[in-house]
Amino acid sequence: VAFVREHANPRLQLAGILVNAAQERTNYVRDFVSMLKSTYDAAIFTTIIPASVRMAEALDVSKPIWDYEPQNPVSLAWLAFLDELEGTLWAS
C-alpha cells in the first residue's frame, strides 16, 4: 500500500483485507485467519471466500461465479462480501 501511495496513487486507502480461496476446514487456514484478526482486527472483512473447483470452472468459461453457479457457496460468499464492502465504503 505504501509503495502504491508513493509511486502511483497518494490518495489510496485500504478498505480491508479479504481472505480468499480459503479451505476453512484446515487448521492452517483457521490459524492464519486468527493471526490476521489478532494483528489487523478491524481491517479484516468478516466474509471469507471459500476455495472451490467451481470458481476455476467459471473462470474457464469467462463468467462470474454468481452467473455460472448462483447458489454455490463461493457465489454467495462473494455477494456477501460485496454487501460488506459497500457498507464499509459508505461508513467511511
N, C-alpha and C positions, 0 to 999 in steps of 0.2 A: 504494500500500500504506500509506504513512504517513497519507494523508488518511482512509482507511477505519479505520485503527487509532485515529486521533484522534477521529473522529466517530461511529463505529458499532461497532467491534469491536476493543478494545485487545489482545485475545489472538490476532489474525490472524497467521498465519505463512505465508510464501511457500514452497510446496513446490518450485517451479521454474518455468521458462519453457518453454512448448511452442510450437514452430514449427508453424503450422497452415496448410493450404491453400497449401502451397509448391510452386511449379513448379521443381523441383530442377534441371531442365535449363538454366535461365537463369543467366547469370553474376551477375546482381543477387542472386538468392536465395543462391547459393553464397557470394558476398561478404558478404551480410547475416548468414548463419549463422556464417561465420568471424568476423565482427566481434562477434557475440553471444558466441561461445565465448571469444574473447580477452578480452572485457570482463567477462563474468559467470561464466565457466568452470563451476564445479560446479553452478550454478543452472540450466543448460540441460539439458533432457531429451535423451537421445540419440535417441529416436524422433522422426522428422519426419513429420507428416501431409501426404501429397501432395495437390495440387489434383486434383479430378475432377468431371466433369459428373454422375457417378452420385450424388455427395453431394447435389447440388441436386435430382436426381430423387427421392431418398429423402426429402428434406425436403418435397417437393411431395405425397407420399403419406403423410406423417406417420409414417414408420418410421425407426428407427435404421438406419444404413448396414449394420451387420452382420446385420440381418434382411433388408434389401432385397436386398443382393447380398453374401453372406458371403465369397466368395473375392476380392472386389475389393481391390486394394492399399490403398485407404483403410480398408476394414473391418479388414484385417489390421494396418494401422498403428495404428488406434485400440485394437485388442485388445492389441497390443504395448505401447502407451502405458499402458493400464490396469494391465498387469503391472508395468511400470516404476514407475508411481505407487504401486502397492501396496507394492513393495519399498522405495521411498523413505519412505513413511509408516511402515512397520514399523521402518525403520532409525533413525528419529528418536525 
